[in-house]
């Protein structure tokens, strides 16, 4: 029996459900949620880092809408034990130390480290600069 692929949604993905300034990406994101996330094609996950970023959203309506998306779709909150948390933090710091991810983008480094430590198959992101970036992906693989 084939296992479902595990995907991790960084914060940019649910954010684009509300991206009125980017209608094409908004439409693609809705399609992704309706045709892949909702029917459970993948095992979909977010982490406490995603939830923290959402909770830092200044607009209270948008914050509530984003949290509602996480609750209303089959998206699981990843949990990790203390030793995994230490491994995630150390790996994220290595991405920054090796200048794969900028120092001020710890959350991006954490997203990648969480995927590595938890054995996630794909990190899904609209963040082309730091996450959905072939050059950075190659550097991450080398460091890992």
Secondary structure, 3 states (H helix, E strand, C coil): CCCCCEEEECHHHHHHHHCCCCHHHHHHHHHHHHHHHCCCCCEEEECHHHHHHHHCCCCHHHHHHHHHHHHHCCEEECCCCHHHHHHHHHHHHHHHHCCCCCCCCHHHHHHHHHHHHHCCCEEECCCCCCCCCHHHHHHHHHHC
